[in-house]
Amino acid sequence: MGCLNLCSGSFHRHFVPNLTIGASVIQSLRKHRKAYLDCQLMVSNPLDYIKSKGMKPDVALKPATPIEDVYPLLVGENPVEAVLVMTVEPGFGGQKFMPEMMDKVHERLFFIPILLFHLLISTAHKCGFQVDGGLESSTIDVAASAGAKCIIAGSSVFGASEPAQVISLMKKSVEADSQ
């Protein structure tokens, strides 16, 4: 079993303290992959740029960001297509999963008006709600049972001796909770 999508992070220093790969590396990935490429732009005011390039914007919530802050981005002429709840502080891999962030999943699932919920789950790439940070075999079921439809995993996949097994386990967990 292979990876379903590629996810890359590109950060600006005022959002997270470190710099990671930039636009040129991300562009080179596009030349060699036909898979869906999900790029996390942790920068300020990216919506106009994203839309001008014909791409589909999502929004990420840092642990301290209230879920209500995303509501205005879900409606309007060009709403975001998915919400990514960070379950670690963004910027560094290998951090411990923050299970209390799953409260944001439950808030989104139960308190967002039905119209907004429909907009979220009817996205082009069928992801709607994503979770990123500290996900591994001992935490995947927590995220999946909370309603995560897309799991973003870095250290647990790339640090594994059998990455395909980790991906398979995560995929099965999400699919089992989706039924």
CYANA upper distance limits for C-alpha pairs under 8 A (distance plus 0.5 A):
  1 MET  CA    164 ALA  CA      6.22
  1 MET  CA    165 GLN  CA      8.12
  1 MET  CA    167 ILE  CA      7.84
  1 MET  CA    168 SER  CA      6.69
  2 GLY  CA    164 ALA  CA      6.51
  2 GLY  CA    167 ILE  CA      7.68
  2 GLY  CA    168 SER  CA      8.41
  3 CYS  CA    164 ALA  CA      8.08
  3 CYS  CA    167 ILE  CA      7.09
  4 LEU  CA     35 ALA  CA      7.59
  4 LEU  CA     36 TYR  CA      8.20
  5 ASN  CA     35 ALA  CA      6.15
  5 ASN  CA     36 TYR  CA      5.59
  5 ASN  CA     37 LEU  CA      6.48
  5 ASN  CA     38 ASP  CA      7.53
  6 LEU  CA     35 ALA  CA      7.38
  6 LEU  CA     36 TYR  CA      6.92
  6 LEU  CA     37 LEU  CA      5.39
  6 LEU  CA     38 ASP  CA      6.40
  6 LEU  CA     39 CYS  CA      8.49
  7 CYS  CA     37 LEU  CA      6.47
  7 CYS  CA     38 ASP  CA      5.03
  7 CYS  CA     39 CYS  CA      5.91
  7 CYS  CA     40 GLN  CA      7.69
  7 CYS  CA    152 ILE  CA      7.80
  8 SER  CA     26 ILE  CA      7.74
  8 SER  CA     37 LEU  CA      8.27
  8 SER  CA     38 ASP  CA      6.90
  8 SER  CA     39 CYS  CA      5.17
  8 SER  CA     40 GLN  CA      6.42
  9 GLY  CA     20 THR  CA      7.54
  9 GLY  CA     21 ILE  CA      7.48
  9 GLY  CA     39 CYS  CA      6.22
  9 GLY  CA     40 GLN  CA      5.01
  9 GLY  CA     41 LEU  CA      6.61
  9 GLY  CA     42 MET  CA      7.78
 10 SER  CA     19 LEU  CA      8.02
 10 SER  CA     20 THR  CA      6.35
 10 SER  CA     21 ILE  CA      6.22
 10 SER  CA     22 GLY  CA      6.15
 10 SER  CA     23 ALA  CA      7.86
 10 SER  CA     39 CYS  CA      7.74
 10 SER  CA     40 GLN  CA      6.49
 10 SER  CA     41 LEU  CA      5.47
 10 SER  CA     42 MET  CA      6.57
 10 SER  CA     43 VAL  CA      8.43
 11 PHE  CA     15 PHE  CA      7.40
 11 PHE  CA     16 VAL  CA      7.03
 11 PHE  CA     18 ASN  CA      7.86
 11 PHE  CA     19 LEU  CA      6.27
 11 PHE  CA     20 THR  CA      6.68
 11 PHE  CA     21 ILE  CA      8.39
 11 PHE  CA     22 GLY  CA      8.38
 11 PHE  CA     40 GLN  CA      8.41
 11 PHE  CA     41 LEU  CA      6.50
 11 PHE  CA     42 MET  CA      5.09
 11 PHE  CA     43 VAL  CA      6.50
 11 PHE  CA     91 GLY  CA      8.02
 12 HIS  CA     16 VAL  CA      6.97
 12 HIS  CA     17 PRO  CA      8.47
 12 HIS  CA     18 ASN  CA      8.19
 12 HIS  CA     19 LEU  CA      7.00
 12 HIS  CA     42 MET  CA      6.64
 12 HIS  CA     43 VAL  CA      5.72
 13 ARG  CA     17 PRO  CA      5.62
 13 ARG  CA     18 ASN  CA      6.39
 13 ARG  CA     19 LEU  CA      6.84
 14 HIS  CA     43 VAL  CA      8.32
 15 PHE  CA     42 MET  CA      6.71
 15 PHE  CA     43 VAL  CA      6.70
 15 PHE  CA     44 SER  CA      8.20
 16 VAL  CA     42 MET  CA      8.03
 16 VAL  CA     90 PRO  CA      7.00
 16 VAL  CA     91 GLY  CA      5.89
 17 PRO  CA     91 GLY  CA      7.30
 18 ASN  CA     91 GLY  CA      6.85
 18 ASN  CA     92 PHE  CA      8.41
 21 ILE  CA     25 VAL  CA      6.70
 21 ILE  CA     26 ILE  CA      7.90
 22 GLY  CA     26 ILE  CA      7.03
 23 ALA  CA     27 GLN  CA      6.47
 24 SER  CA     28 SER  CA      6.76
 25 VAL  CA     29 LEU  CA      6.95
 26 ILE  CA     30 ARG  CA      7.12
 26 ILE  CA     39 CYS  CA      8.40
 27 GLN  CA     31 LYS  CA      7.28
 28 SER  CA     32 HIS  CA      7.43
 29 LEU  CA     33 ARG  CA      6.70
 30 ARG  CA     34 LYS  CA      7.86
 30 ARG  CA     37 LEU  CA      7.90
 41 LEU  CA     46 PRO  CA      8.03
 46 PRO  CA     50 ILE  CA      6.59
 47 LEU  CA     51 LYS  CA      6.59
 47 LEU  CA     57 PRO  CA      7.18
 48 ASP  CA     52 SER  CA      6.51
 49 TYR  CA     53 LYS  CA      6.92
 50 ILE  CA     54 GLY  CA      7.17
 50 ILE  CA     55 MET  CA      5.88
 50 ILE  CA     56 LYS  CA      7.34
 50 ILE  CA     57 PRO  CA      6.92
 51 LYS  CA     55 MET  CA      6.01
 51 LYS  CA     56 LYS  CA      7.19
 51 LYS  CA     57 PRO  CA      7.77
 56 LYS  CA     80 VAL  CA      7.72
 56 LYS  CA     81 GLU  CA      7.27
 57 PRO  CA     79 PRO  CA      8.41
 57 PRO  CA     80 VAL  CA      5.59
 57 PRO  CA     81 GLU  CA      6.61
 57 PRO  CA     82 ALA  CA      8.14
 58 ASP  CA     80 VAL  CA      5.30
 58 ASP  CA     81 GLU  CA      5.71
 58 ASP  CA     82 ALA  CA      5.23
 58 ASP  CA     83 VAL  CA      6.36
 58 ASP  CA     84 LEU  CA      7.82
 59 VAL  CA     70 VAL  CA      8.04
 59 VAL  CA     80 VAL  CA      7.05
 59 VAL  CA     82 ALA  CA      6.97
 59 VAL  CA     83 VAL  CA      5.60
 59 VAL  CA     84 LEU  CA      6.52
 60 ALA  CA     83 VAL  CA      6.38
 60 ALA  CA     84 LEU  CA      4.93
 60 ALA  CA     85 VAL  CA      6.31
 60 ALA  CA     86 MET  CA      7.24
 61 LEU  CA     65 THR  CA      6.20
 61 LEU  CA     66 PRO  CA      8.24
 61 LEU  CA     67 ILE  CA      7.89
 61 LEU  CA     70 VAL  CA      8.46
 61 LEU  CA     83 VAL  CA      7.96
 61 LEU  CA     84 LEU  CA      6.64
 61 LEU  CA     85 VAL  CA      5.47
 61 LEU  CA     86 MET  CA      6.32
 62 LYS  CA     85 VAL  CA      7.24
 62 LYS  CA     86 MET  CA      5.79
 62 LYS  CA     87 THR  CA      8.25
 62 LYS  CA     88 VAL  CA      8.24
 62 LYS  CA     89 GLU  CA      7.01
 62 LYS  CA     90 PRO  CA      7.56
 63 PRO  CA     85 VAL  CA      8.01
 63 PRO  CA     86 MET  CA      6.52
 63 PRO  CA     87 THR  CA      6.98
 63 PRO  CA     88 VAL  CA      7.29
 63 PRO  CA     89 GLU  CA      7.01
 63 PRO  CA    101 MET  CA      7.10
 65 THR  CA     69 ASP  CA      7.56
 66 PRO  CA     70 VAL  CA      8.46
 67 ILE  CA     71 TYR  CA      7.96
 67 ILE  CA    104 LYS  CA      6.65
 67 ILE  CA    107 GLU  CA      7.99
 67 ILE  CA    108 ARG  CA      7.75
 70 VAL  CA     74 LEU  CA      7.29
 71 TYR  CA     75 VAL  CA      7.91
 71 TYR  CA    112 ILE  CA      8.45
 72 PRO  CA     76 GLY  CA      8.35
 73 LEU  CA     79 PRO  CA      6.03
 73 LEU  CA     80 VAL  CA      6.43
 74 LEU  CA     79 PRO  CA      5.24
 74 LEU  CA     80 VAL  CA      6.13
 74 LEU  CA     81 GLU  CA      8.09
 74 LEU  CA    116 LEU  CA      6.87
 74 LEU  CA    119 LEU  CA      7.83
 74 LEU  CA    120 LEU  CA      8.06
 75 VAL  CA     79 PRO  CA      5.56
 75 VAL  CA     80 VAL  CA      8.45
 75 VAL  CA    116 LEU  CA      7.63
 81 GLU  CA    119 LEU  CA      7.92
 81 GLU  CA    120 LEU  CA      6.49
 81 GLU  CA    123 THR  CA      6.14
 81 GLU  CA    124 ALA  CA      8.21
 81 GLU  CA    128 GLY  CA      6.94
 82 ALA  CA    120 LEU  CA      6.34
 82 ALA  CA    121 ILE  CA      8.42
 82 ALA  CA    123 THR  CA      7.74
 82 ALA  CA    127 CYS  CA      7.00
 82 ALA  CA    128 GLY  CA      4.75
 82 ALA  CA    129 PHE  CA      6.10
 82 ALA  CA    130 GLN  CA      7.70
 83 VAL  CA    120 LEU  CA      8.27
 83 VAL  CA    128 GLY  CA      6.77
 83 VAL  CA    129 PHE  CA      5.57
 83 VAL  CA    130 GLN  CA      6.53
 84 LEU  CA    129 PHE  CA      6.54
 84 LEU  CA    130 GLN  CA      4.93
 84 LEU  CA    131 VAL  CA      6.03
 84 LEU  CA    132 ASP  CA      7.49
 85 VAL  CA    101 MET  CA      7.81
 85 VAL  CA    104 LYS  CA      7.99
 85 VAL  CA    105 VAL  CA      8.29
 85 VAL  CA    129 PHE  CA      8.27
 85 VAL  CA    130 GLN  CA      6.68
 85 VAL  CA    131 VAL  CA      5.52
 85 VAL  CA    132 ASP  CA      6.97
 86 MET  CA     90 PRO  CA      7.46
 86 MET  CA    101 MET  CA      8.07
 86 MET  CA    131 VAL  CA      6.51
 86 MET  CA    132 ASP  CA      5.54
 86 MET  CA    133 GLY  CA      6.45
 87 THR  CA     97 PHE  CA      6.14
 87 THR  CA     98 MET  CA      5.55
 87 THR  CA     99 PRO  CA      7.62
 87 THR  CA    101 MET  CA      6.28
 87 THR  CA    131 VAL  CA      7.21
 87 THR  CA    132 ASP  CA      6.27
 87 THR  CA    133 GLY  CA      5.26
 87 THR  CA    134 GLY  CA      7.25
 88 VAL  CA     95 GLN  CA      6.85
 88 VAL  CA     96 LYS  CA      7.29
 88 VAL  CA     97 PHE  CA      6.49
 88 VAL  CA     98 MET  CA      6.54
 88 VAL  CA    132 ASP  CA      7.95
 88 VAL  CA    133 GLY  CA      5.46
 88 VAL  CA    134 GLY  CA      7.09
 89 GLU  CA    133 GLY  CA      8.46
 90 PRO  CA    133 GLY  CA      8.40
 93 GLY  CA    133 GLY  CA      8.18
 93 GLY  CA    134 GLY  CA      8.47
 93 GLY  CA    154 GLY  CA      7.48
 93 GLY  CA    155 SER  CA      6.65
 94 GLY  CA    133 GLY  CA      8.48
 94 GLY  CA    134 GLY  CA      6.93
 94 GLY  CA    154 GLY  CA      8.41
 94 GLY  CA    155 SER  CA      5.99
 94 GLY  CA    156 SER  CA      8.36
 95 GLN  CA    133 GLY  CA      7.45
 95 GLN  CA    134 GLY  CA      5.98
 96 LYS  CA    133 GLY  CA      8.02
 96 LYS  CA    134 GLY  CA      5.44
 97 PHE  CA    133 GLY  CA      6.45
 97 PHE  CA    134 GLY  CA      4.51
 97 PHE  CA    135 LEU  CA      6.73
 97 PHE  CA    139 THR  CA      7.68
 98 MET  CA    134 GLY  CA      8.03
 99 PRO  CA    142 VAL  CA      8.01
101 MET  CA    105 VAL  CA      7.85
102 MET  CA    106 HIS  CA      7.06
102 MET  CA    142 VAL  CA      8.31
102 MET  CA    143 ALA  CA      7.23
102 MET  CA    146 ALA  CA      6.82
103 ASP  CA    107 GLU  CA      6.61
104 LYS  CA    108 ARG  CA      6.54
105 VAL  CA    109 LEU  CA      6.62
105 VAL  CA    146 ALA  CA      6.61
105 VAL  CA    147 GLY  CA      7.07
105 VAL  CA    148 ALA  CA      7.97
106 HIS  CA    110 PHE  CA      6.50
106 HIS  CA    146 ALA  CA      6.96
106 HIS  CA    147 GLY  CA      8.17
107 GLU  CA    111 PHE  CA      5.88
107 GLU  CA    112 ILE  CA      7.77
108 ARG  CA    112 ILE  CA      5.98
108 ARG  CA    117 PHE  CA      8.27
109 LEU  CA    117 PHE  CA      7.70
109 LEU  CA    147 GLY  CA      8.19
112 ILE  CA    116 LEU  CA      6.76
112 ILE  CA    117 PHE  CA      6.69
113 PRO  CA    117 PHE  CA      6.84
114 ILE  CA    118 HIS  CA      6.60
115 LEU  CA    119 LEU  CA      6.86
116 LEU  CA    120 LEU  CA      6.84
117 PHE  CA    121 ILE  CA      6.89
118 HIS  CA    122 SER  CA      6.60
119 LEU  CA    123 THR  CA      7.50
120 LEU  CA    128 GLY  CA      5.32
120 LEU  CA    129 PHE  CA      7.81
121 ILE  CA    126 LYS  CA      7.07
121 ILE  CA    127 CYS  CA      7.49
121 ILE  CA    128 GLY  CA      5.21
121 ILE  CA    129 PHE  CA      8.06
122 SER  CA    126 LYS  CA      6.83
122 SER  CA    128 GLY  CA      7.62
123 THR  CA    127 CYS  CA      7.15
123 THR  CA    128 GLY  CA      6.62
127 CYS  CA    149 LYS  CA      6.10
127 CYS  CA    150 CYS  CA      6.01
128 GLY  CA    149 LYS  CA      7.38
128 GLY  CA    150 CYS  CA      8.27
129 PHE  CA    147 GLY  CA      8.02
129 PHE  CA    148 ALA  CA      5.98
129 PHE  CA    149 LYS  CA      6.17
129 PHE  CA    150 CYS  CA      6.92
130 GLN  CA    148 ALA  CA      6.01
130 GLN  CA    149 LYS  CA      6.55
130 GLN  CA    150 CYS  CA      5.11
130 GLN  CA    151 ILE  CA      6.35
130 GLN  CA    152 ILE  CA      7.75
131 VAL  CA    143 ALA  CA      7.56
131 VAL  CA    148 ALA  CA      6.73
131 VAL  CA    150 CYS  CA      7.02
131 VAL  CA    151 ILE  CA      5.80
131 VAL  CA    152 ILE  CA      6.65
132 ASP  CA    151 ILE  CA      6.80
132 ASP  CA    152 ILE  CA      5.29
132 ASP  CA    153 ALA  CA      6.92
133 GLY  CA    152 ILE  CA      7.72
133 GLY  CA    153 ALA  CA      7.26
133 GLY  CA    154 GLY  CA      8.45
134 GLY  CA    139 THR  CA      8.15
134 GLY  CA    153 ALA  CA      7.96
134 GLY  CA    155 SER  CA      8.33
134 GLY  CA    156 SER  CA      8.25
135 LEU  CA    139 THR  CA      5.99
135 LEU  CA    140 ILE  CA      6.16
135 LEU  CA    151 ILE  CA      8.31
135 LEU  CA    152 ILE  CA      8.19
135 LEU  CA    153 ALA  CA      6.47
135 LEU  CA    156 SER  CA      7.37
136 GLU  CA    140 ILE  CA      6.17
136 GLU  CA    153 ALA  CA      8.10
136 GLU  CA    156 SER  CA      6.04
136 GLU  CA    166 VAL  CA      8.28
136 GLU  CA    170 MET  CA      8.39
137 SER  CA    141 ASP  CA      8.29
137 SER  CA    166 VAL  CA      7.91
137 SER  CA    169 LEU  CA      7.85
137 SER  CA    170 MET  CA      7.89
139 THR  CA    143 ALA  CA      7.32
140 ILE  CA    144 ALA  CA      6.65
140 ILE  CA    170 MET  CA      6.80
140 ILE  CA    173 SER  CA      7.41
141 ASP  CA    145 SER  CA      6.31
141 ASP  CA    173 SER  CA      6.55
141 ASP  CA    174 VAL  CA      8.09
142 VAL  CA    146 ALA  CA      6.70
143 ALA  CA    147 GLY  CA      7.10
143 ALA  CA    148 ALA  CA      6.11
144 ALA  CA    148 ALA  CA      5.42
144 ALA  CA    149 LYS  CA      7.45
144 ALA  CA    173 SER  CA      6.82
144 ALA  CA    174 VAL  CA      5.43
144 ALA  CA    177 ASP  CA      6.48
145 SER  CA    174 VAL  CA      8.22
145 SER  CA    177 ASP  CA      6.18
147 GLY  CA    177 ASP  CA      8.03
147 GLY  CA    178 SER  CA      8.20
148 ALA  CA    174 VAL  CA      7.60
149 LYS  CA    174 VAL  CA      6.76
149 LYS  CA    178 SER  CA      8.08
150 CYS  CA    174 VAL  CA      8.11
151 ILE  CA    170 MET  CA      7.95
151 ILE  CA    174 VAL  CA      8.50
153 ALA  CA    157 VAL  CA      6.76
154 GLY  CA    158 PHE  CA      6.44
154 GLY  CA    159 GLY  CA      8.48
155 SER  CA    159 GLY  CA      5.75
155 SER  CA    160 ALA  CA      8.35
156 SER  CA    160 ALA  CA      6.50
156 SER  CA    163 PRO  CA      8.47
156 SER  CA    166 VAL  CA      7.82
157 VAL  CA    162 GLU  CA      8.50
157 VAL  CA    163 PRO  CA      5.42
157 VAL  CA    164 ALA  CA      8.33
157 VAL  CA    166 VAL  CA      6.54
157 VAL  CA    167 ILE  CA      7.38
158 PHE  CA    163 PRO  CA      6.87
159 GLY  CA    163 PRO  CA      8.16
160 ALA  CA    166 VAL  CA      7.90
162 GLU  CA    166 VAL  CA      7.35
163 PRO  CA    167 ILE  CA      6.80
164 ALA  CA    168 SER  CA      6.56
165 GLN  CA    169 LEU  CA      6.62
166 VAL  CA    170 MET  CA      6.75
167 ILE  CA    171 LYS  CA      6.57
168 SER  CA    172 LYS  CA      6.60
169 LEU  CA    173 SER  CA      6.72
170 MET  CA    174 VAL  CA      6.84
171 LYS  CA    175 GLU  CA      6.58
172 LYS  CA    176 ALA  CA      6.39
173 SER  CA    177 ASP  CA      6.89
174 VAL  CA    178 SER  CA      6.73
175 GLU  CA    179 GLN  CA      7.17
